[in-house]
């Protein structure tokens, strides 16, 4: 898998103006469950990687053939 440069979760929350409560909702969790989750770092890392992927795709850096999966 191609590695995407990612931003810190705090930078992402600032850029998108989202809170921990918003992130909890993305994963169908209560804010308290998200805050105490052992998977919190993985959730945050996944969000940051996905955001980096979407941004780079919007700039045309990740044009893959959706049929073959090849760049």
Phi, psi and omega per residue, in radians:
X1 nan 2.386 3.128
X2 -1.220 2.354 -3.139
X3 -1.527 2.346 3.124
X4 -1.860 2.461 3.050
X5 -1.207 2.286 -3.072
X6 -2.041 2.798 3.076
X7 -1.817 2.867 3.067
X8 -1.190 2.583 -3.117
X9 -1.041 -0.608 3.126
X10 -1.166 -0.673 3.082
X11 -1.128 -0.751 -3.129
X12 -1.109 -0.780 3.127
X13 -1.081 -0.649 3.117
X14 -1.190 -0.792 -3.115
X15 -1.117 -0.725 -3.090
X16 -1.623 -0.086 -3.109
X17 0.961 0.887 3.083
X18 -2.040 2.792 -3.124
X19 -2.048 3.042 3.045
X20 -1.067 -0.594 3.088
X21 -1.081 -0.706 3.101
X22 -1.108 -0.778 3.135
X23 -1.092 -0.732 3.102
X24 -0.981 -0.758 3.138
X25 -1.100 -0.614 3.114
X26 -0.987 -0.614 -3.076
X27 -1.804 0.274 -3.135
X28 0.954 0.733 3.100
X29 -2.013 2.741 2.968
X30 -1.348 2.720 3.111
X31 -0.970 -0.663 3.138
X32 -1.200 -0.709 3.116
X33 -1.109 -0.719 3.096
X34 -1.115 -0.807 -3.108
X35 -1.060 -0.591 -3.094
X36 -1.744 0.061 -3.069
X37 -1.222 2.399 3.051
X38 -1.239 -0.258 3.139
X39 -1.695 0.108 -3.054
X40 -0.945 -0.799 -3.140
X41 -1.094 -0.665 3.124
X42 -1.192 -0.702 3.068
X43 -1.024 -0.838 -3.107
X44 -1.122 -0.733 3.123
X45 -1.109 -0.722 3.124
X46 -1.110 -0.749 3.119
X47 -1.088 -0.782 -3.140
X48 -1.110 -0.751 3.125
X49 -1.150 -0.735 3.131
X50 -1.112 -0.758 3.121
X51 -1.075 -0.744 3.108
X52 -1.097 -0.698 3.108
X53 -1.100 -0.824 -3.129
X54 -1.094 -0.766 3.122
X55 -1.088 -0.753 -3.113
X56 -1.221 -0.577 3.085
X57 -1.169 -0.689 3.115
X58 -1.098 -0.502 3.109
X59 -1.547 0.013 3.100
X60 1.456 0.293 -3.101
X61 -1.530 -0.240 -3.076
X62 -2.230 0.902 -3.140
X63 -1.419 1.822 3.118
X64 -1.873 2.589 2.992
X65 -1.291 2.016 -3.056
X66 -1.171 -0.360 3.123
X67 -1.368 -0.804 -3.051
X68 -1.755 -0.334 -3.097
X69 1.357 0.204 -3.101
X70 -1.726 2.451 3.087
X71 -1.139 nan nan
